[in-house]
């Protein structure tokens, strides 16, 4: 098996595993609630914190070059 074929096979296997995991999460109410809560937390707290840190870093780097 060539490296290209191995990479393609691995991508297909990982894609199938991802689809199965998504199906299980969507069809299992406790897992679905957990996934929605985690997504809400990420969008409500994680993403703004990341954007604030990135903005601060960009601000500080822009002062160095000026």
C-alpha positions in Angstrom: 0.0 0.0 0.0 1.4 3.4 -1.0 1.5 6.3 1.5 -1.2 8.0 -0.6 -3.5 5.0 -0.4 -2.9 4.6 3.3 -3.8 8.3 3.9 -7.0 7.9 1.9 -7.9 4.8 3.8 -7.3 6.5 7.1 -9.4 9.5 6.1 -12.3 7.3 5.1 -12.1 5.4 8.4 -11.9 8.6 10.4 -14.8 10.1 8.4 -16.9 7.0 9.0 -16.1 7.1 12.8 -17.0 10.8 12.9 -20.3 10.1 11.3 -21.1 7.2 13.7 -20.2 9.4 16.6 -22.4 12.2 15.4 -25.3 9.8 14.9 -24.9 8.4 18.4 -24.7 11.9 19.9 -27.8 13.1 18.0 -29.9 10.1 18.8 -29.0 9.9 22.5 -30.7 12.7 24.5 -28.2 13.0 27.4 -25.3 13.2 24.9 -27.2 15.6 22.8 -27.8 17.9 25.8 -24.2 17.6 26.8 -23.0 18.5 23.2 -25.4 21.5 23.1 -24.3 22.7 26.5 -20.6 22.4 25.5 -21.3 24.3 22.3 -23.2 27.0 24.2 -20.3 27.3 26.6 -17.8 27.6 23.8 -19.8 30.3 22.0 -20.7 32.1 25.2 -17.3 32.0 27.1 -14.6 30.3 25.2 -14.8 32.1 21.9 -15.0 35.7 23.3 -12.1 34.9 25.6 -10.0 33.7 22.7 -10.9 36.8 20.6 -10.0 39.1 23.5 -6.7 37.4 24.0 -5.9 37.6 20.3 -7.0 41.3 20.1 -4.8 42.1 23.1 -1.8 40.3 21.5 -2.3 42.1 18.2 -2.6 45.4 20.0 0.7 44.9 21.9 2.5 43.7 18.7 1.3 46.7 16.8 2.8 49.1 19.4 6.2 47.4 19.1 6.5 48.1 15.4 5.4 51.8 15.7 
